[in-house]
Structure formats: C-alpha cells, structure tokens
C-alpha cells in the first residue's frame, strides 16, 4: 500500500512520462494485460489512456489492470491513469519512506 507521500512522488514522476498503454474498444484483453505487465516490469511506473470507445470508466479500467498485474493505481485524471509496481529484482524508483 502506498502512502500519500509516495503517491505524490510517483505522480510527479508520471507527469513527464509518455502514455504507453491505450485501452480502446477491444477493452481489457490478455494482450493489454501482458503489455501492462511487461511495461511495469521494465519501468515500474506506466501511464495509460482509456479511449471513449471502451465504454468503461478510466477508474474501472485502471483497477482491473492493476488487479491483474499486482500493481497499484497511483492516480486517475480524466481519461488517463498511472500504475505502479515495484520491480523486486531491479528496482529503478526509490520511493520516499
């Protein structure tokens, strides 16, 4: 579980991050989950966007992907969301205590 301080730190890092995950009308399939999982392993922090054609709220999509990948939802703003999962083998982001 992330503290509010850690969440704020991750949000600040996410500001400059590129959106690398797009969820469209196909919804959340195995391909999206695998893409998110691979990206979380490589980067720890990823930004995604939910297109209007999805028919689901960005919050719902973010929570479903987070649950499937053992990640945490850092934030959801508009159609974008940010997920975080610590890479235990090769951590890149040092979280504040």
SEVEXGU-353909 format. One record per atom (N, C-alpha, C): x, y, z; residue in three letters; atom name. Coordinates in steps of 0.05 Angstrom, whole numbers, plus 5000, padded with zeros to 4 digits. Example, Ala and Ser with C-alpha at 12.3 -4.5 7.8 and 13.67 -1.06 7.14 Angstrom:
<rs>
<r <5264 4886 5156> 'ALA' 'N'>
<r <5246 4910 5156> 'ALA' 'CA'>
<r <5264 4934 5156> 'ALA' 'C'>
<r <5257 4955 5142> 'SER' 'N'>
<r <5273 4979 5143> 'SER' 'CA'>
<r <5258 5001 5157> 'SER' 'C'>
</rs>
This chain:
<rs>
<r <5017 4976 5000> 'UNK' 'N'>
<r <5000 5000 5000> 'UNK' 'CA'>
<r <5018 5025 5000> 'UNK' 'C'>
<r <5011 5043 4983> 'UNK' 'N'>
<r <5027 5068 4980> 'UNK' 'CA'>
<r <5017 5089 5000> 'UNK' 'C'>
<r <5036 5104 5011> 'UNK' 'N'>
<r <5029 5126 5029> 'UNK' 'CA'>
<r <5022 5150 5011> 'UNK' 'C'>
<r <5010 5171 5022> 'UNK' 'N'>
<r <5004 5194 5006> 'UNK' 'CA'>
<r <5029 5208 4996> 'UNK' 'C'>
<r <5050 5207 5012> 'UNK' 'N'>
<r <5076 5219 5004> 'UNK' 'CA'>
<r <5087 5204 4980> 'UNK' 'C'>
<r <5086 5177 4981> 'UNK' 'N'>
<r <5096 5161 4958> 'UNK' 'CA'>
<r <5079 5166 4933> 'UNK' 'C'>
<r <5052 5168 4937> 'UNK' 'N'>
<r <5034 5173 4915> 'UNK' 'CA'>
<r <5041 5200 4901> 'UNK' 'C'>
<r <5046 5220 4918> 'UNK' 'N'>
<r <5052 5247 4907> 'UNK' 'CA'>
<r <5079 5246 4892> 'UNK' 'C'>
<r <5098 5231 4902> 'UNK' 'N'>
<r <5124 5228 4889> 'UNK' 'CA'>
<r <5120 5214 4862> 'UNK' 'C'>
<r <5105 5192 4861> 'UNK' 'N'>
<r <5100 5178 4836> 'UNK' 'CA'>
<r <5085 5195 4816> 'UNK' 'C'>
<r <5065 5210 4826> 'UNK' 'N'>
<r <5050 5228 4808> 'UNK' 'CA'>
<r <5069 5248 4795> 'UNK' 'C'>
<r <5088 5259 4810> 'UNK' 'N'>
<r <5107 5278 4799> 'UNK' 'CA'>
<r <5124 5265 4778> 'UNK' 'C'>
<r <5132 5240 4782> 'UNK' 'N'>
<r <5148 5226 4761> 'UNK' 'CA'>
<r <5131 5220 4736> 'UNK' 'C'>
<r <5105 5215 4740> 'UNK' 'N'>
<r <5088 5208 4718> 'UNK' 'CA'>
<r <5082 5232 4700> 'UNK' 'C'>
<r <5084 5256 4711> 'UNK' 'N'>
<r <5078 5280 4695> 'UNK' 'CA'>
<r <5094 5280 4669> 'UNK' 'C'>
<r <5119 5273 4670> 'UNK' 'N'>
<r <5136 5275 4647> 'UNK' 'CA'>
<r <5137 5248 4631> 'UNK' 'C'>
<r <5123 5228 4641> 'UNK' 'N'>
<r <5124 5202 4627> 'UNK' 'CA'>
<r <5105 5202 4603> 'UNK' 'C'>
<r <5112 5186 4583> 'UNK' 'N'>
<r <5095 5183 4560> 'UNK' 'CA'>
<r <5073 5163 4566> 'UNK' 'C'>
<r <5050 5167 4552> 'UNK' 'N'>
<r <5028 5148 4554> 'UNK' 'CA'>
<r <5035 5124 4537> 'UNK' 'C'>
<r <5039 5101 4549> 'UNK' 'N'>
<r <5047 5078 4533> 'UNK' 'CA'>
<r <5026 5056 4531> 'UNK' 'C'>
<r <5004 5059 4545> 'UNK' 'N'>
<r <4983 5038 4544> 'UNK' 'CA'>
<r <4957 5051 4535> 'UNK' 'C'>
<r <4946 5041 4514> 'UNK' 'N'>
<r <4920 5052 4504> 'UNK' 'CA'>
<r <4899 5030 4505> 'UNK' 'C'>
<r <4877 5036 4519> 'UNK' 'N'>
<r <4855 5016 4520> 'UNK' 'CA'>
<r <4832 5027 4503> 'UNK' 'C'>
<r <4826 5012 4482> 'UNK' 'N'>
<r <4805 5021 4463> 'UNK' 'CA'>
<r <4781 5004 4465> 'UNK' 'C'>
<r <4766 5003 4442> 'UNK' 'N'>
<r <4740 4989 4442> 'UNK' 'CA'>
<r <4743 4959 4447> 'UNK' 'C'>
<r <4767 4948 4444> 'UNK' 'N'>
<r <4771 4919 4450> 'UNK' 'CA'>
<r <4770 4914 4480> 'UNK' 'C'>
<r <4772 4935 4496> 'UNK' 'N'>
<r <4771 4932 4525> 'UNK' 'CA'>
<r <4797 4920 4536> 'UNK' 'C'>
<r <4794 4908 4559> 'UNK' 'N'>
<r <4818 4896 4572> 'UNK' 'CA'>
<r <4820 4867 4565> 'UNK' 'C'>
<r <4837 4860 4546> 'UNK' 'N'>
<r <4841 4832 4539> 'UNK' 'CA'>
<r <4868 4823 4549> 'UNK' 'C'>
<r <4874 4798 4542> 'UNK' 'N'>
<r <4900 4787 4551> 'UNK' 'CA'>
<r <4924 4803 4540> 'UNK' 'C'>
<r <4921 4814 4516> 'UNK' 'N'>
<r <4942 4829 4504> 'UNK' 'CA'>
<r <4948 4855 4519> 'UNK' 'C'>
<r <4927 4868 4528> 'UNK' 'N'>
<r <4931 4893 4544> 'UNK' 'CA'>
<r <4944 4886 4571> 'UNK' 'C'>
<r <4935 4865 4583> 'UNK' 'N'>
<r <4946 4857 4609> 'UNK' 'CA'>
<r <4975 4850 4606> 'UNK' 'C'>
<r <4982 4835 4585> 'UNK' 'N'>
<r <5010 4827 4580> 'UNK' 'CA'>
<r <5027 4852 4575> 'UNK' 'C'>
<r <5017 4870 4559> 'UNK' 'N'>
<r <5031 4895 4553> 'UNK' 'CA'>
<r <5036 4911 4578> 'UNK' 'C'>
<r <5016 4913 4595> 'UNK' 'N'>
<r <5018 4928 4620> 'UNK' 'CA'>
<r <5039 4914 4639> 'UNK' 'C'>
<r <5037 4888 4640> 'UNK' 'N'>
<r <5055 4872 4658> 'UNK' 'CA'>
<r <5084 4876 4649> 'UNK' 'C'>
<r <5089 4873 4623> 'UNK' 'N'>
<r <5116 4876 4613> 'UNK' 'CA'>
<r <5127 4904 4618> 'UNK' 'C'>
<r <5110 4924 4613> 'UNK' 'N'>
<r <5118 4952 4617> 'UNK' 'CA'>
<r <5123 4958 4647> 'UNK' 'C'>
<r <5107 4947 4665> 'UNK' 'N'>
<r <5111 4951 4693> 'UNK' 'CA'>
<r <5138 4938 4702> 'UNK' 'C'>
<r <5144 4915 4691> 'UNK' 'N'>
<r <5169 4901 4698> 'UNK' 'CA'>
<r <5193 4918 4689> 'UNK' 'C'>
<r <5190 4930 4665> 'UNK' 'N'>
<r <5212 4946 4654> 'UNK' 'CA'>
<r <5215 4973 4667> 'UNK' 'C'>
<r <5192 4986 4672> 'UNK' 'N'>
<r <5192 5014 4680> 'UNK' 'CA'>
<r <5183 5020 4709> 'UNK' 'C'>
<r <5167 5002 4720> 'UNK' 'N'>
<r <5155 5005 4746> 'UNK' 'CA'>
<r <5131 5024 4747> 'UNK' 'C'>
<r <5133 5046 4731> 'UNK' 'N'>
<r <5112 5066 4731> 'UNK' 'CA'>
<r <5103 5070 4702> 'UNK' 'C'>
<r <5077 5066 4697> 'UNK' 'N'>
<r <5067 5069 4670> 'UNK' 'CA'>
<r <5042 5087 4670> 'UNK' 'C'>
<r <5038 5100 4647> 'UNK' 'N'>
<r <5015 5117 4643> 'UNK' 'CA'>
<r <4998 5105 4621> 'UNK' 'C'>
<r <4972 5104 4626> 'UNK' 'N'>
<r <4954 5093 4605> 'UNK' 'CA'>
<r <4932 5112 4599> 'UNK' 'C'>
<r <4918 5107 4577> 'UNK' 'N'>
<r <4896 5124 4569> 'UNK' 'CA'>
<r <4873 5106 4561> 'UNK' 'C'>
<r <4848 5114 4569> 'UNK' 'N'>
<r <4825 5099 4562> 'UNK' 'CA'>
<r <4810 5115 4541> 'UNK' 'C'>
<r <4806 5103 4517> 'UNK' 'N'>
<r <4792 5117 4496> 'UNK' 'CA'>
<r <4762 5115 4501> 'UNK' 'C'>
<r <4747 5135 4491> 'UNK' 'N'>
<r <4718 5136 4496> 'UNK' 'CA'>
<r <4704 5112 4485> 'UNK' 'C'>
<r <4715 5099 4464> 'UNK' 'N'>
<r <4702 5076 4452> 'UNK' 'CA'>
<r <4702 5051 4470> 'UNK' 'C'>
<r <4716 5053 4492> 'UNK' 'N'>
<r <4718 5030 4510> 'UNK' 'CA'>
<r <4691 5024 4524> 'UNK' 'C'>
<r <4677 5046 4531> 'UNK' 'N'>
<r <4652 5042 4545> 'UNK' 'CA'>
<r <4654 5037 4575> 'UNK' 'C'>
<r <4679 5040 4585> 'UNK' 'N'>
<r <4683 5036 4614> 'UNK' 'CA'>
<r <4697 5061 4625> 'UNK' 'C'>
<r <4694 5065 4651> 'UNK' 'N'>
<r <4707 5089 4663> 'UNK' 'CA'>
<r <4737 5083 4666> 'UNK' 'C'>
<r <4753 5104 4664> 'UNK' 'N'>
<r <4782 5101 4667> 'UNK' 'CA'>
<r <4789 5089 4695> 'UNK' 'C'>
<r <4774 5095 4715> 'UNK' 'N'>
<r <4778 5084 4742> 'UNK' 'CA'>
<r <4775 5054 4742> 'UNK' 'C'>
<r <4753 5045 4729> 'UNK' 'N'>
<r <4748 5016 4728> 'UNK' 'CA'>
<r <4770 5001 4712> 'UNK' 'C'>
<r <4777 5013 4690> 'UNK' 'N'>
<r <4799 5001 4673> 'UNK' 'CA'>
<r <4825 4999 4689> 'UNK' 'C'>
<r <4832 5021 4702> 'UNK' 'N'>
<r <4857 5022 4717> 'UNK' 'CA'>
<r <4857 5002 4739> 'UNK' 'C'>
<r <4835 4999 4754> 'UNK' 'N'>
<r <4833 4980 4776> 'UNK' 'CA'>
<r <4834 4951 4766> 'UNK' 'C'>
<r <4822 4946 4743> 'UNK' 'N'>
<r <4822 4918 4732> 'UNK' 'CA'>
<r <4851 4911 4723> 'UNK' 'C'>
<r <4864 4929 4710> 'UNK' 'N'>
<r <4892 4924 4701> 'UNK' 'CA'>
<r <4910 4921 4725> 'UNK' 'C'>
<r <4907 4938 4745> 'UNK' 'N'>
<r <4923 4937 4769> 'UNK' 'CA'>
<r <4919 4910 4783> 'UNK' 'C'>
<r <4895 4902 4785> 'UNK' 'N'>
<r <4889 4876 4799> 'UNK' 'CA'>
<r <4902 4853 4783> 'UNK' 'C'>
<r <4900 4853 4757> 'UNK' 'N'>
<r <4911 4832 4740> 'UNK' 'CA'>
<r <4941 4831 4740> 'UNK' 'C'>
<r <4954 4854 4746> 'UNK' 'N'>
<r <4984 4855 4745> 'UNK' 'CA'>
<r <4997 4859 4772> 'UNK' 'C'>
<r <4981 4858 4794> 'UNK' 'N'>
<r <4991 4863 4821> 'UNK' 'CA'>
<r <5003 4890 4824> 'UNK' 'C'>
<r <4992 4910 4810> 'UNK' 'N'>
<r <5002 4937 4811> 'UNK' 'CA'>
<r <4984 4954 4829> 'UNK' 'C'>
<r <4991 4979 4832> 'UNK' 'N'>
<r <4974 4997 4847> 'UNK' 'CA'>
<r <4967 5021 4830> 'UNK' 'C'>
<r <4942 5030 4833> 'UNK' 'N'>
<r <4933 5053 4818> 'UNK' 'CA'>
<r <4944 5078 4833> 'UNK' 'C'>
<r <4960 5093 4820> 'UNK' 'N'>
<r <4972 5117 4832> 'UNK' 'CA'>
<r <4952 5140 4829> 'UNK' 'C'>
<r <4941 5144 4805> 'UNK' 'N'>
<r <4921 5165 4801> 'UNK' 'CA'>
<r <4905 5160 4776> 'UNK' 'C'>
<r <4881 5172 4775> 'UNK' 'N'>
<r <4865 5172 4751> 'UNK' 'CA'>
<r <4856 5201 4747> 'UNK' 'C'>
<r <4863 5213 4725> 'UNK' 'N'>
<r <4855 5240 4718> 'UNK' 'CA'>
<r <4843 5240 4690> 'UNK' 'C'>
<r <4818 5248 4688> 'UNK' 'N'>
<r <4805 5248 4662> 'UNK' 'CA'>
<r <4806 5220 4650> 'UNK' 'C'>
<r <4817 5217 4626> 'UNK' 'N'>
<r <4817 5191 4613> 'UNK' 'CA'>
<r <4844 5177 4617> 'UNK' 'C'>
<r <4862 5190 4633> 'UNK' 'N'>
<r <4888 5178 4637> 'UNK' 'CA'>
<r <4891 5166 4665> 'UNK' 'C'>
<r <4908 5146 4667> 'UNK' 'N'>
<r <4913 5133 4693> 'UNK' 'CA'>
<r <4943 5126 4695> 'UNK' 'C'>
<r <4952 5124 4720> 'UNK' 'N'>
<r <4980 5117 4725> 'UNK' 'CA'>
<r <4981 5093 4744> 'UNK' 'C'>
<r <4997 5073 4737> 'UNK' 'N'>
<r <5000 5049 4753> 'UNK' 'CA'>
<r <5029 5046 4761> 'UNK' 'C'>
<r <5033 5033 4785> 'UNK' 'N'>
<r <5060 5029 4795> 'UNK' 'CA'>
<r <5062 5001 4806> 'UNK' 'C'>
<r <5084 4988 4800> 'UNK' 'N'>
<r <5091 4962 4813> 'UNK' 'CA'>
<r <5121 4961 4816> 'UNK' 'C'>
<r <5129 4956 4841> 'UNK' 'N'>
<r <5158 4955 4846> 'UNK' 'CA'>
<r <5170 4930 4833> 'UNK' 'C'>
<r <5193 4934 4821> 'UNK' 'N'>
<r <5208 4911 4809> 'UNK' 'CA'>
<r <5227 4902 4831> 'UNK' 'C'>
<r <5221 4879 4843> 'UNK' 'N'>
<r <5237 4869 4866> 'UNK' 'CA'>
<r <5265 4861 4858> 'UNK' 'C'>
<r <5269 4852 4832> 'UNK' 'N'>
<r <5296 4844 4824> 'UNK' 'CA'>
<r <5314 4867 4817> 'UNK' 'C'>
<r <5302 4888 4804> 'UNK' 'N'>
<r <5318 4910 4795> 'UNK' 'CA'>
<r <5302 4936 4798> 'UNK' 'C'>
<r <5299 4945 4824> 'UNK' 'N'>
<r <5283 4969 4828> 'UNK' 'CA'>
<r <5296 4994 4816> 'UNK' 'C'>
<r <5281 5010 4802> 'UNK' 'N'>
<r <5291 5034 4789> 'UNK' 'CA'>
<r <5282 5059 4804> 'UNK' 'C'>
<r <5259 5058 4817> 'UNK' 'N'>
<r <5248 5082 4830> 'UNK' 'CA'>
<r <5251 5078 4860> 'UNK' 'C'>
<r <5265 5097 4872> 'UNK' 'N'>
<r <5268 5097 4902> 'UNK' 'CA'>
<r <5246 5113 4914> 'UNK' 'C'>
<r <5228 5100 4927> 'UNK' 'N'>
<r <5205 5114 4940> 'UNK' 'CA'>
<r <5213 5126 4966> 'UNK' 'C'>
<r <5202 5150 4972> 'UNK' 'N'>
<r <5207 5162 4999> 'UNK' 'CA'>
<r <5193 5145 5020> 'UNK' 'C'>
<r <5203 5146 5044> 'UNK' 'N'>
<r <5191 5130 5066> 'UNK' 'CA'>
<r <5164 5141 5075> 'UNK' 'C'>
</rs>
